[in-house]
Amino acid sequence: MEHVLTVTETEYREDAVYLIPIEEWPQSEWVELEDGGRMLADSDALAFVYTLEGPDSFVQLRLPKQVWPSLKKAYEENLKVWVKGPELLELPLFPGELSFILDNVPGNGNYGNTMVEAVEDAFKLE
């Protein structure tokens, strides 16, 4: 089964950024989630989608353009990334996946011109 969590807010503490989804999640299911280690681009929605995985579920952690400034800070300052749910969930593979997608989107028409321009502008990439 596939679920969606949409991040609309972020917080910073020391060496980490915390992603805060608007949806609530049951504690019993949350504790089974793990870092899925994949970052995708949703060009139509101008969002990145990061995967979380559970034993019987796949969760899309949607990161719309409005939170990209926080992702830029995490990228530039090499911050740890956590998701706030009923408990904190660390995403140790997130920085590498973000770096990979930021290396691939700029100048790549496969993502669509609007997405390429939005990423280049938000992350100051060319």
MDTraj code that builds the backbone (N, CA, C; nanometers):
import mdtraj as md
import numpy as np

residues = "MET GLU HIS VAL LEU THR VAL THR GLU THR GLU TYR ARG GLU ASP ALA VAL TYR LEU ILE PRO ILE GLU GLU TRP PRO GLN SER GLU TRP VAL GLU LEU GLU ASP GLY GLY ARG MET LEU ALA ASP SER ASP ALA LEU ALA PHE VAL TYR THR LEU GLU GLY PRO ASP SER PHE VAL GLN LEU ARG LEU PRO LYS GLN VAL TRP PRO SER LEU LYS LYS ALA TYR GLU GLU ASN LEU LYS VAL TRP VAL LYS GLY PRO GLU LEU LEU GLU LEU PRO LEU PHE PRO GLY GLU LEU SER PHE ILE LEU ASP ASN VAL PRO GLY ASN GLY ASN TYR GLY ASN THR MET VAL GLU ALA VAL GLU ASP ALA PHE LYS LEU GLU".split()
xyz = np.array([
    [0.0837, -0.1177, 0.0000],
    [0.0000, 0.0000, 0.0000],
    [0.0886, 0.1245, 0.0000],
    [0.0452, 0.2270, -0.0696],
    [0.1219, 0.3503, -0.0788],
    [0.0510, 0.4624, -0.0035],
    [0.1292, 0.5395, 0.0711],
    [0.0770, 0.6521, 0.1484],
    [0.1577, 0.7770, 0.1143],
    [0.1026, 0.8921, 0.1505],
    [0.1693, 1.0187, 0.1226],
    [0.1762, 1.1025, 0.2497],
    [0.2946, 1.1582, 0.2742],
    [0.3155, 1.2586, 0.3781],
    [0.3706, 1.3816, 0.3084],
    [0.3082, 1.4947, 0.3285],
    [0.3516, 1.6184, 0.2640],
    [0.4173, 1.7100, 0.3661],
    [0.5417, 1.7450, 0.3404],
    [0.6168, 1.8330, 0.4302],
    [0.5877, 1.9778, 0.3925],
    [0.5380, 2.0543, 0.4883],
    [0.5098, 2.1959, 0.4632],
    [0.5895, 2.2878, 0.5552],
    [0.6518, 2.2282, 0.6578],
    [0.7310, 2.3078, 0.7516],
    [0.8609, 2.2348, 0.7823],
    [0.9586, 2.3121, 0.8257],
    [1.0856, 2.2559, 0.8700],
    [1.1318, 2.3304, 0.9943],
    [1.2200, 2.2667, 1.0690],
    [1.2837, 2.3295, 1.1853],
    [1.4320, 2.2947, 1.1817],
    [1.5120, 2.3798, 1.2430],
    [1.6559, 2.3543, 1.2540],
    [1.6926, 2.3438, 1.4003],
    [1.7828, 2.2510, 1.4287],
    [1.8433, 2.2413, 1.5613],
    [1.9847, 2.1917, 1.5422],
    [2.0783, 2.2654, 1.5909],
    [2.2195, 2.2305, 1.5858],
    [2.2616, 2.1848, 1.4471],
    [2.2869, 2.0551, 1.4302],
    [2.3407, 2.0058, 1.3038],
    [2.2364, 1.9295, 1.2216],
    [2.1071, 1.9653, 1.2388],
    [2.0032, 1.8885, 1.1713],
    [1.8874, 1.9765, 1.1260],
    [1.8200, 1.9269, 1.0231],
    [1.6945, 1.9865, 0.9788],
    [1.5862, 1.8816, 1.0023],
    [1.4700, 1.9283, 1.0497],
    [1.3577, 1.8399, 1.0794],
    [1.2452, 1.8711, 0.9824],
    [1.2018, 1.7695, 0.9105],
    [1.0926, 1.7821, 0.8152],
    [0.9621, 1.7513, 0.8880],
    [0.8634, 1.8391, 0.8719],
    [0.7387, 1.8240, 0.9462],
    [0.6220, 1.8073, 0.8487],
    [0.5691, 1.6855, 0.8386],
    [0.4548, 1.6629, 0.7500],
    [0.3255, 1.7165, 0.8112],
    [0.2299, 1.7488, 0.7257],
    [0.1017, 1.7982, 0.7756],
    [0.0102, 1.6840, 0.8199],
    [0.0327, 1.5647, 0.7644],
    [-0.0520, 1.4511, 0.7998],
    [-0.0027, 1.3864, 0.9292],
    [-0.0959, 1.3325, 1.0032],
    [-0.0591, 1.2567, 1.1225],
    [-0.0471, 1.1104, 1.0842],
    [0.0290, 1.0366, 1.1633],
    [0.0557, 0.8962, 1.1316],
    [0.0421, 0.8136, 1.2583],
    [-0.0218, 0.6976, 1.2507],
    [-0.0348, 0.6139, 1.3706],
    [0.1016, 0.5677, 1.4229],
    [0.1217, 0.5797, 1.5526],
    [0.2476, 0.5412, 1.6165],
    [0.2864, 0.3985, 1.5821],
    [0.1911, 0.3072, 1.5840],
    [0.2214, 0.1659, 1.5603],
    [0.2793, 0.1423, 1.4208],
    [0.2369, 0.2201, 1.3227],
    [0.2909, 0.2076, 1.1873],
    [0.4192, 0.2888, 1.1714],
    [0.4243, 0.4041, 1.2379],
    [0.5404, 0.4938, 1.2260],
    [0.6691, 0.4250, 1.2697],
    [0.6634, 0.3529, 1.3799],
    [0.7846, 0.2906, 1.4348],
    [0.8396, 0.1822, 1.3426],
    [0.7622, 0.1378, 1.2444],
    [0.8087, 0.0368, 1.1501],
    [0.8692, 0.0980, 1.0239],
    [0.8582, 0.2304, 1.0086],
    [0.9114, 0.2953, 0.8882],
    [1.0630, 0.3066, 0.8939],
    [1.1233, 0.2982, 0.7756],
    [1.2684, 0.3140, 0.7612],
    [1.2975, 0.4069, 0.6447],
    [1.4193, 0.4561, 0.6407],
    [1.4680, 0.5366, 0.5293],
    [1.4664, 0.4499, 0.4038],
    [1.3916, 0.4929, 0.3025],
    [1.3814, 0.4168, 0.1785],
    [1.4958, 0.4414, 0.0823],
    [1.5699, 0.5502, 0.1032],
    [1.6905, 0.5755, 0.0258],
    [1.6709, 0.6077, -0.1213],
    [1.5562, 0.6631, -0.1579],
    [1.5362, 0.7025, -0.2978],
    [1.4700, 0.8392, -0.3043],
    [1.5259, 0.9262, -0.3889],
    [1.4697, 1.0585, -0.4128],
    [1.4262, 1.0638, -0.5591],
    [1.3037, 1.1042, -0.5794],
    [1.2469, 1.1179, -0.7133],
    [1.2041, 1.2620, -0.7334],
    [1.1767, 1.2964, -0.8574],
    [1.1272, 1.4304, -0.8887],
    [0.9866, 1.4186, -0.9439],
    [0.8957, 1.4992, -0.8928],
    [0.7610, 1.5109, -0.9475],
    [0.7568, 1.6451, -1.0186],
    [0.7867, 1.6415, -1.1460],
    [0.7982, 1.7644, -1.2248],
    [0.6664, 1.8386, -1.2353],
    [0.5551, 1.7666, -1.2431],
    [0.4245, 1.8312, -1.2553],
    [0.3897, 1.9112, -1.1307],
    [0.4256, 1.8601, -1.0135],
    [0.3925, 1.9260, -0.8875],
    [0.5067, 2.0121, -0.8340],
    [0.6187, 2.0187, -0.9071],
    [0.7386, 2.0885, -0.8587],
    [0.7716, 2.0445, -0.7164],
    [0.7965, 1.9156, -0.7030],
    [0.8266, 1.8590, -0.5718],
    [0.9286, 1.7466, -0.5870],
    [1.0054, 1.7276, -0.4804],
    [1.0861, 1.6080, -0.4694],
    [1.0024, 1.5086, -0.3885],
    [1.0249, 1.3826, -0.4124],
    [0.9550, 1.2772, -0.3387],
    [1.0612, 1.1828, -0.2843],
    [1.0648, 1.1720, -0.1520],
    [1.1603, 1.0825, -0.0875],
    [1.0837, 0.9631, -0.0335],
    [1.1450, 0.8462, -0.0402],
    [1.0745, 0.7253, 0.0002],
    [1.1039, 0.6843, 0.1436],
    [0.9986, 0.6420, 0.2087],
    [1.0063, 0.5753, 0.3381],
    [0.9436, 0.4388, 0.3159],
    [0.9934, 0.3388, 0.3856],
    [0.9415, 0.2040, 0.3656],
    [0.9053, 0.1398, 0.4979],
    [0.7950, 0.0669, 0.4942],
    [0.7520, -0.0138, 0.6071],
    [0.7390, -0.1571, 0.5604],
    [0.7075, -0.2483, 0.6499],
    [0.6987, -0.3886, 0.6109],
    [0.5947, -0.4134, 0.5012],
    [0.4841, -0.3424, 0.5073],
    [0.3773, -0.3624, 0.4093],
    [0.3379, -0.2335, 0.3399],
    [0.4246, -0.1338, 0.3456],
    [0.3853, -0.0060, 0.2866],
    [0.5043, 0.0691, 0.2282],
    [0.4710, 0.1567, 0.1390],
    [0.5651, 0.2471, 0.0752],
    [0.5079, 0.3859, 0.0999],
    [0.5878, 0.4758, 0.1532],
    [0.5397, 0.6098, 0.1867],
    [0.6151, 0.7132, 0.1049],
    [0.5396, 0.8011, 0.0405],
    [0.5984, 0.9136, -0.0316],
    [0.6089, 1.0310, 0.0648],
    [0.7288, 1.0766, 0.0888],
    [0.7509, 1.1982, 0.1663],
    [0.7654, 1.3090, 0.0630],
    [0.6589, 1.3848, 0.0430],
    [0.6558, 1.4864, -0.0619],
    [0.7160, 1.6167, -0.0100],
    [0.8094, 1.6713, -0.0873],
    [0.8833, 1.7922, -0.0501],
    [0.8586, 1.8986, -0.1562],
    [0.7503, 1.9771, -0.1406],
    [0.7183, 2.0784, -0.2400],
    [0.8182, 2.1939, -0.2395],
    [0.8124, 2.2714, -0.3437],
    [0.9064, 2.3828, -0.3652],
    [0.9169, 2.4749, -0.2439],
    [0.8100, 2.4908, -0.1688],
    [0.8117, 2.5824, -0.0545],
    [0.9121, 2.5418, 0.0537],
    [0.9524, 2.4149, 0.0598],
    [1.0503, 2.3729, 0.1607],
    [1.1906, 2.3582, 0.1030],
    [1.2066, 2.3845, -0.0250],
    [1.3389, 2.3711, -0.0866],
    [1.4449, 2.4602, -0.0227],
    [1.4116, 2.5814, 0.0267],
    [1.5166, 2.6594, 0.0941],
    [1.5778, 2.5840, 0.2138],
    [1.4958, 2.5082, 0.2846],
    [1.5486, 2.4279, 0.3957],
    [1.6338, 2.3127, 0.3441],
    [1.5947, 2.2550, 0.2315],
    [1.6751, 2.1481, 0.1720],
    [1.8077, 2.2036, 0.1238],
    [1.8061, 2.3253, 0.0712],
    [1.9291, 2.3901, 0.0251],
    [2.0252, 2.4089, 0.1428],
    [1.9703, 2.4559, 0.2553],
    [2.0535, 2.4754, 0.3745],
    [2.1114, 2.3412, 0.4210],
    [2.0284, 2.2374, 0.4236],
    [2.0758, 2.1044, 0.4642],
    [2.1855, 2.0555, 0.3707],
    [2.1671, 2.0802, 0.2422],
    [2.2638, 2.0388, 0.1401],
    [2.3966, 2.1138, 0.1565],
    [2.3886, 2.2459, 0.1689],
    [2.5090, 2.3284, 0.1776],
    [2.5842, 2.3097, 0.3087],
    [2.5109, 2.2867, 0.4178],
    [2.5739, 2.2772, 0.5492],
    [2.5920, 2.1323, 0.5959],
    [2.5613, 2.0377, 0.5072],
    [2.5768, 1.8954, 0.5377],
    [2.5070, 1.8575, 0.6683],
    [2.3800, 1.8992, 0.6790],
    [2.3012, 1.8726, 0.7991],
    [2.2387, 1.7336, 0.7938],
    [2.2185, 1.6753, 0.9095],
    [2.1421, 1.5515, 0.9190],
    [1.9963, 1.5856, 0.8904],
    [1.9218, 1.4862, 0.8449],
    [1.7808, 1.5087, 0.8123],
    [1.6961, 1.4091, 0.8908],
    [1.5930, 1.4628, 0.9549],
    [1.4996, 1.3842, 1.0342],
    [1.3572, 1.4178, 0.9907],
    [1.2655, 1.3241, 1.0106],
    [1.1231, 1.3491, 0.9896],
    [1.0564, 1.3432, 1.1258],
    [0.9722, 1.4436, 1.1522],
    [0.8984, 1.4458, 1.2784],
    [0.7635, 1.3785, 1.2566],
    [0.7419, 1.2737, 1.3312],
    [0.6138, 1.2053, 1.3336],
    [0.5822, 1.1806, 1.4794],
    [0.5150, 1.0713, 1.5085],
    [0.4953, 1.0390, 1.6497],
    [0.6287, 1.0239, 1.7232],
    [0.7325, 0.9831, 1.6486],
    [0.8703, 0.9789, 1.6983],
    [0.9590, 1.0346, 1.5868],
    [1.0816, 1.0698, 1.6187],
    [1.1745, 1.1164, 1.5163],
    [1.2269, 0.9984, 1.4358],
    [1.2364, 1.0189, 1.3059],
    [1.2905, 0.9175, 1.2158],
    [1.4064, 0.9800, 1.1393],
    [1.5266, 0.9285, 1.1619],
    [1.6438, 0.9806, 1.0912],
    [1.6469, 0.9261, 0.9488],
    [1.6897, 1.0109, 0.8561],
    [1.7029, 0.9737, 0.7151],
    [1.8507, 0.9847, 0.6756],
    [1.9331, 0.8861, 0.7113],
    [2.0764, 0.8961, 0.6859],
    [2.1136, 0.8948, 0.5378],
    [2.0269, 0.8409, 0.4520],
    [2.0569, 0.8344, 0.3092],
    [2.0076, 0.9580, 0.2331],
    [1.9294, 1.0422, 0.2988],
    [1.8706, 1.1600, 0.2355],
    [1.9745, 1.2542, 0.1749],
    [2.0806, 1.2926, 0.2476],
    [2.1774, 1.3875, 0.1894],
    [2.2392, 1.3379, 0.0588],
    [2.2738, 1.2127, 0.0532],
    [2.3321, 1.1577, -0.0688],
    [2.2336, 1.1557, -0.1839],
    [2.1085, 1.1238, -0.1545],
    [2.0053, 1.1214, -0.2576],
    [1.9746, 1.2625, -0.3071],
    [1.9727, 1.3597, -0.2162],
    [1.9499, 1.4985, -0.2568],
    [2.0649, 1.5450, -0.3452],
    [2.1851, 1.5139, -0.3066],
    [2.3013, 1.5507, -0.3867],
    [2.2931, 1.4888, -0.5259],
    [2.2541, 1.3623, -0.5324],
    [2.2432, 1.2924, -0.6604],
    [2.1409, 1.3613, -0.7518],
    [2.0243, 1.3948, -0.6966],
    [1.9219, 1.4556, -0.7815],
    [1.9619, 1.5970, -0.8225],
    [2.0321, 1.6686, -0.7342],
    [2.0766, 1.8040, -0.7695],
    [2.1873, 1.8003, -0.8738],
    [2.2571, 1.6901, -0.8856],
    [2.3562, 1.6734, -0.9914],
    [2.2906, 1.6402, -1.1245],
    [2.1704, 1.5834, -1.1192],
    [2.1055, 1.5345, -1.2404],
    [2.0002, 1.6273, -1.3008],
    [1.9329, 1.7074, -1.2210],
    [1.8240, 1.7899, -1.2737],
    [1.8730, 1.9080, -1.3576],
    [1.9702, 1.9868, -1.3109],
    [2.0095, 2.1053, -1.3881],
    [2.0480, 2.0721, -1.5320],
    [1.9853, 2.1451, -1.6239],
    [2.0140, 2.1293, -1.7654],
    [1.9576, 2.0031, -1.8272],
    [1.8835, 1.9237, -1.7517],
    [1.8311, 1.7962, -1.8004],
    [1.6839, 1.8117, -1.8385],
    [1.6591, 1.8246, -1.9678],
    [1.5238, 1.8447, -2.0192],
    [1.4280, 1.7318, -1.9888],
    [1.4791, 1.6156, -1.9498],
    [1.3903, 1.5043, -1.9155],
    [1.3003, 1.5356, -1.7968],
    [1.3416, 1.6309, -1.7144],
    [1.2613, 1.6700, -1.5985],
    [1.1592, 1.7792, -1.6338],
    [1.1658, 1.8321, -1.7541],
    [1.0771, 1.9411, -1.7957],
    [1.1395, 2.0744, -1.7617],
    [1.1222, 2.1700, -1.8493],
    [1.1849, 2.3013, -1.8321],
    [1.1454, 2.3711, -1.7032],
    [1.0185, 2.3595, -1.6643],
    [0.9724, 2.4276, -1.5433],
    [1.0430, 2.3724, -1.4200],
    [1.0559, 2.2411, -1.4126],
    [1.1231, 2.1785, -1.2979],
    [1.2710, 2.2134, -1.2980],
    [1.3349, 2.2056, -1.4125],
    [1.4775, 2.2379, -1.4221],
    [1.5020, 2.3810, -1.3759],
    [1.4228, 2.4753, -1.4264],
    [1.4394, 2.6158, -1.3877],
    [1.4132, 2.6366, -1.2395],
    [1.3109, 2.5704, -1.1851],
    [1.2786, 2.5855, -1.0428],
    [1.3922, 2.5335, -0.9547],
    [1.4483, 2.4185, -0.9903],
    [1.5589, 2.3618, -0.9120],
    [1.6835, 2.4482, -0.9248],
    [1.7152, 2.4893, -1.0468],
    [1.8332, 2.5741, -1.0671],
    [1.8209, 2.7043, -0.9886],
    [1.7019, 2.7616, -0.9870],
    [1.6805, 2.8879, -0.9157],
    [1.6860, 2.8672, -0.7637],
    [1.6162, 2.7667, -0.7140],
    [1.6095, 2.7437, -0.5696],
    [1.7439, 2.7051, -0.5088],
    [1.8212, 2.6276, -0.5835],
    [1.9496, 2.5797, -0.5322],
    [2.0684, 2.6540, -0.5913],
    [2.0378, 2.7537, -0.6742],
    [2.1420, 2.8360, -0.7393],
    [2.2411, 2.7494, -0.8167],
    [2.1855, 2.6574, -0.8952],
    [2.2663, 2.5646, -0.9754],
    [2.2561, 2.6005, -1.1215],
    [2.3574, 2.5639, -1.1974],
    [2.3543, 2.5872, -1.3421],
    [2.4132, 2.4684, -1.4144],
])
top = md.Topology()
chain = top.add_chain()
for i, resn in enumerate(residues, 1):
    res = top.add_residue(resn, chain, resSeq=i)
    for name in ("N", "CA", "C"):
        top.add_atom(name, md.element.get_by_symbol(name[0]), res)
traj = md.Trajectory(xyz[None], top)
